[in-house]
């Protein structure tokens, strides 16, 4: 069937099958109210996956997104403690996240350092900066203002504002990738950097722009995370960067660059989010949660590799036949 040739369609069917399987064990999981909670819980993963998708499309990877989130979130909490209004905090942390992403982009672009090395380094630096700012202290719910905590939790048309922000971000990134020159440049740079250069597309500038976008989304997510869970500390979102990469891989974003869609990244994040929310509910141990998630990643990588492997021409046999 032609519908099964679409990675997004296969993922959608897998999500529906997963929900049906969970509903057979725990029917309350698929109630509208609980599905709205799952969507909200998965919103940070979707937001970061959008940024990571643009970076991976350019043959790079950003392992610092969770540390960026944590640092921007901590700064947002500290600013709130100083009495800075939310209308100033929100654009400030988005700009800060973009600046942190720009650091990654400049190091990759201007110095030619592999992105995995750059972002491993900045990940550690950003985490260390949080410790220097706070001396390892936590910021708890009673230290955060009600206004600061209210925005992502407020409901509109049955969904929290946090989920609506994610939906708007998905639409904007989707439009940018599909309609703007930057979107075409992302695919061109990832698909064939040399050809992109001959076509007048700057590989370095395109990668830089992807890192800036990923950083801005991480900064936004940092505020949303801290405000929703009402706590900030050094190790917040520790290891979350691996979930972000996994969501992209499961969604069909090719690690080699140049292939993938916004819909795929979103559905990959949803698939992972449903697993993480559902497995504890049905009584599966943490070991099996990690094993199932890891298996899903390996299967997704194998599928991506097989899908991209073009059949070669068997020249030798033809020559032998001709002889």
PLY file of the C-alpha trace (Angstrom):
ply
format ascii 1.0
element vertex 323
property float x
property float y
property float z
element edge 322
property int vertex1
property int vertex2
end_header
0.00 0.00 0.00
1.27 3.47 -0.90
0.33 4.91 2.51
2.87 2.59 4.14
5.63 4.19 2.07
5.23 7.36 4.17
7.29 7.32 7.37
4.82 9.72 9.01
1.87 7.46 8.16
3.65 4.43 9.60
4.43 6.38 12.78
0.82 7.53 13.08
-0.36 3.93 12.78
2.23 2.86 15.36
1.01 5.54 17.78
-2.61 4.44 17.32
-1.64 0.80 17.83
0.32 1.74 20.95
-2.66 3.66 22.36
-4.98 0.74 21.60
-2.62 -1.67 23.37
-2.40 0.59 26.42
-6.18 1.09 26.46
-6.66 -2.68 26.66
-4.69 -2.69 29.92
-5.57 0.73 31.32
-8.62 2.33 29.64
-8.34 5.56 31.67
-5.10 6.39 29.84
-6.92 7.25 26.60
-9.50 9.60 28.09
-9.37 13.09 26.55
-8.25 14.65 29.82
-5.33 12.25 30.21
-4.29 12.51 26.57
-4.21 16.30 27.02
-1.88 15.78 30.00
0.34 13.48 27.95
0.49 16.08 25.16
1.43 18.77 27.68
4.06 16.55 29.30
5.54 15.87 25.86
5.53 19.54 24.79
9.12 20.26 25.98
10.37 17.23 24.06
8.53 18.35 20.91
9.88 21.91 21.17
13.47 20.72 21.52
12.99 18.09 18.79
11.96 20.86 16.37
15.24 22.68 16.95
17.29 19.49 16.92
15.65 18.51 13.63
16.92 21.66 11.90
20.43 21.04 13.25
20.49 17.37 12.20
19.24 18.29 8.73
22.52 20.20 8.24
24.68 17.17 9.16
25.27 18.45 12.70
23.99 17.54 16.16
23.38 19.62 19.30
23.99 17.77 22.56
23.79 20.99 24.59
20.05 21.64 24.20
19.11 20.26 27.63
21.92 22.20 29.33
20.80 25.31 27.42
17.25 24.68 28.68
18.51 24.30 32.26
20.66 27.43 32.21
17.96 29.60 30.63
15.39 28.19 33.03
17.60 28.93 36.03
18.23 32.49 34.81
14.47 32.94 34.36
13.89 31.79 37.96
16.64 34.11 39.27
15.21 37.07 37.35
11.77 36.30 38.77
13.28 36.34 42.26
14.65 39.82 41.55
11.16 41.05 40.70
11.68 41.30 36.93
8.29 41.12 35.16
7.45 38.06 33.04
7.06 40.26 29.94
10.79 40.95 30.19
11.89 37.50 31.39
10.36 35.56 28.49
12.00 37.43 25.57
15.23 37.64 27.60
15.58 33.87 28.02
14.63 33.21 24.39
17.36 35.66 23.32
19.77 34.05 25.78
19.03 30.60 24.42
19.58 31.88 20.88
22.91 33.41 21.97
24.03 30.12 23.52
23.06 28.36 20.31
25.00 30.99 18.36
28.13 30.08 20.34
27.78 26.50 19.10
27.10 27.66 15.56
30.09 30.01 15.43
32.48 27.34 16.71
31.24 24.88 14.11
31.18 27.47 11.31
34.32 29.51 11.89
36.65 26.95 13.49
35.38 23.85 11.71
35.16 21.83 14.93
32.79 18.83 14.69
29.44 19.70 16.21
29.42 16.70 18.56
32.70 17.91 20.12
31.54 21.53 20.34
28.22 20.74 21.95
29.68 18.21 24.39
31.96 20.99 25.57
29.30 23.69 25.78
26.94 21.24 27.50
29.43 20.94 30.35
30.11 24.69 30.39
26.41 25.57 30.59
25.84 23.08 33.43
28.86 24.45 35.27
27.58 28.00 34.83
24.35 27.06 36.60
26.37 25.84 39.57
28.41 29.06 39.63
25.23 31.15 39.58
23.54 29.25 42.41
26.33 27.47 44.34
24.31 24.32 43.76
21.22 25.67 45.54
17.69 24.83 44.45
14.92 27.31 43.69
11.61 25.89 44.91
7.95 26.67 44.25
7.55 29.10 47.17
10.43 31.21 45.79
8.73 31.66 42.42
5.99 34.23 41.88
2.45 33.14 41.07
2.55 35.10 37.81
5.72 33.28 36.75
4.15 29.88 37.39
0.72 30.66 35.98
1.33 31.09 32.24
2.11 27.49 31.13
-0.56 26.09 33.48
-3.40 28.38 32.37
-6.00 26.59 30.22
-7.44 27.74 26.92
-9.95 25.69 24.92
-9.30 22.63 27.07
-5.50 22.64 26.73
-2.82 24.29 28.90
-1.07 27.30 27.38
2.15 25.25 27.35
0.61 22.88 24.81
-0.70 25.79 22.72
2.77 27.36 22.65
4.14 24.05 21.37
1.43 23.85 18.68
2.19 27.40 17.50
5.92 26.60 17.42
5.26 23.48 15.32
3.23 25.50 12.82
5.82 28.29 12.59
8.77 25.93 12.16
6.79 23.88 9.66
6.01 26.98 7.59
9.61 28.19 7.82
11.02 24.86 6.65
8.48 24.52 3.84
8.26 28.11 2.59
11.37 30.10 3.49
14.76 29.96 1.74
16.27 28.81 5.04
14.20 25.63 4.89
15.46 24.77 1.41
18.99 25.60 2.51
18.76 23.17 5.46
17.95 20.27 3.16
20.48 21.33 0.52
23.34 21.64 3.03
22.52 18.30 4.63
21.92 16.49 1.35
25.04 17.63 -0.48
27.16 20.41 1.11
29.44 20.75 -1.92
26.54 21.16 -4.35
24.90 23.63 -1.96
28.09 25.68 -1.94
28.21 25.72 -5.74
24.57 26.89 -5.72
25.53 29.88 -3.61
24.27 28.55 -0.26
26.61 29.16 2.66
26.99 25.88 4.55
28.40 27.59 7.65
25.72 30.28 7.83
22.96 27.69 7.40
24.36 25.54 10.21
24.74 28.66 12.35
21.09 29.58 11.77
20.00 26.05 12.75
21.95 26.22 16.02
20.45 29.65 16.81
16.91 28.36 16.22
17.57 25.29 18.38
18.96 27.54 21.12
15.99 29.92 21.01
13.57 27.01 21.36
15.67 25.65 24.25
15.49 29.05 25.98
11.71 29.16 25.60
11.43 25.58 26.86
13.63 26.45 29.84
11.10 28.97 31.12
8.14 26.66 30.41
9.82 23.74 32.22
10.70 25.72 35.35
7.32 27.46 35.49
5.33 24.25 35.05
7.25 22.10 37.51
8.04 25.01 39.86
11.61 23.95 40.65
15.06 24.82 39.31
18.39 23.10 40.04
21.71 22.28 38.39
20.79 18.87 36.96
17.33 19.75 35.67
16.56 17.95 32.38
19.74 15.89 32.83
20.12 13.44 29.95
17.13 14.94 28.16
19.28 15.67 25.11
19.34 11.94 24.39
15.54 11.79 24.39
15.54 14.71 21.94
17.91 12.96 19.55
15.91 9.73 19.94
12.66 11.54 19.08
14.23 12.86 15.87
15.66 9.49 14.88
12.38 7.68 15.56
10.63 10.39 13.52
12.75 9.64 10.47
15.22 12.51 10.66
18.34 11.08 9.04
21.44 11.43 11.24
23.44 11.76 8.00
21.45 14.95 7.25
19.27 16.19 4.43
16.15 14.10 5.13
13.25 14.40 7.54
10.11 16.41 8.22
8.58 18.49 11.00
5.68 16.03 11.19
8.11 13.18 11.64
9.94 14.94 14.49
6.65 15.71 16.23
5.35 12.16 15.91
8.67 10.71 17.02
8.47 12.84 20.16
4.84 11.84 20.71
5.69 8.15 20.33
8.47 8.45 22.91
6.30 10.61 25.19
3.45 8.10 25.16
5.85 5.28 26.01
7.38 7.20 28.91
3.95 8.14 30.28
2.27 4.78 29.74
4.79 2.18 30.83
4.82 3.16 34.53
1.01 3.24 34.51
0.73 -0.35 33.31
3.31 -1.48 35.85
6.36 -2.06 33.66
9.69 -1.67 35.47
12.15 1.16 34.73
14.54 -1.36 33.15
11.99 -2.34 30.53
11.14 1.32 29.92
14.76 1.95 28.94
14.99 -1.31 26.99
11.85 -0.57 24.96
12.94 3.01 24.25
16.40 1.83 23.23
14.94 -0.88 20.98
12.70 1.70 19.29
15.76 3.87 18.57
17.76 0.99 17.09
14.84 -0.13 14.93
14.32 3.43 13.70
17.99 3.82 12.79
17.93 0.48 10.94
14.82 1.50 9.00
16.36 4.89 8.13
19.56 3.21 6.91
17.73 0.67 4.76
15.43 3.33 3.31
18.39 5.51 2.26
20.42 2.66 0.79
20.03 2.97 -2.97
20.36 -0.17 -5.09
23.67 -0.09 -6.95
24.33 -1.04 -10.54
26.02 -4.41 -10.99
28.56 -3.30 -13.59
30.90 -6.26 -13.26
28.25 -8.84 -14.20
27.22 -6.82 -17.22
30.82 -6.65 -18.39
31.23 -10.38 -17.90
28.03 -11.02 -19.84
29.23 -8.74 -22.64
32.55 -10.58 -22.78
0 1
1 2
2 3
3 4
4 5
5 6
6 7
7 8
8 9
9 10
10 11
11 12
12 13
13 14
14 15
15 16
16 17
17 18
18 19
19 20
20 21
21 22
22 23
23 24
24 25
25 26
26 27
27 28
28 29
29 30
30 31
31 32
32 33
33 34
34 35
35 36
36 37
37 38
38 39
39 40
40 41
41 42
42 43
43 44
44 45
45 46
46 47
47 48
48 49
49 50
50 51
51 52
52 53
53 54
54 55
55 56
56 57
57 58
58 59
59 60
60 61
61 62
62 63
63 64
64 65
65 66
66 67
67 68
68 69
69 70
70 71
71 72
72 73
73 74
74 75
75 76
76 77
77 78
78 79
79 80
80 81
81 82
82 83
83 84
84 85
85 86
86 87
87 88
88 89
89 90
90 91
91 92
92 93
93 94
94 95
95 96
96 97
97 98
98 99
99 100
100 101
101 102
102 103
103 104
104 105
105 106
106 107
107 108
108 109
109 110
110 111
111 112
112 113
113 114
114 115
115 116
116 117
117 118
118 119
119 120
120 121
121 122
122 123
123 124
124 125
125 126
126 127
127 128
128 129
129 130
130 131
131 132
132 133
133 134
134 135
135 136
136 137
137 138
138 139
139 140
140 141
141 142
142 143
143 144
144 145
145 146
146 147
147 148
148 149
149 150
150 151
151 152
152 153
153 154
154 155
155 156
156 157
157 158
158 159
159 160
160 161
161 162
162 163
163 164
164 165
165 166
166 167
167 168
168 169
169 170
170 171
171 172
172 173
173 174
174 175
175 176
176 177
177 178
178 179
179 180
180 181
181 182
182 183
183 184
184 185
185 186
186 187
187 188
188 189
189 190
190 191
191 192
192 193
193 194
194 195
195 196
196 197
197 198
198 199
199 200
200 201
201 202
202 203
203 204
204 205
205 206
206 207
207 208
208 209
209 210
210 211
211 212
212 213
213 214
214 215
215 216
216 217
217 218
218 219
219 220
220 221
221 222
222 223
223 224
224 225
225 226
226 227
227 228
228 229
229 230
230 231
231 232
232 233
233 234
234 235
235 236
236 237
237 238
238 239
239 240
240 241
241 242
242 243
243 244
244 245
245 246
246 247
247 248
248 249
249 250
250 251
251 252
252 253
253 254
254 255
255 256
256 257
257 258
258 259
259 260
260 261
261 262
262 263
263 264
264 265
265 266
266 267
267 268
268 269
269 270
270 271
271 272
272 273
273 274
274 275
275 276
276 277
277 278
278 279
279 280
280 281
281 282
282 283
283 284
284 285
285 286
286 287
287 288
288 289
289 290
290 291
291 292
292 293
293 294
294 295
295 296
296 297
297 298
298 299
299 300
300 301
301 302
302 303
303 304
304 305
305 306
306 307
307 308
308 309
309 310
310 311
311 312
312 313
313 314
314 315
315 316
316 317
317 318
318 319
319 320
320 321
321 322
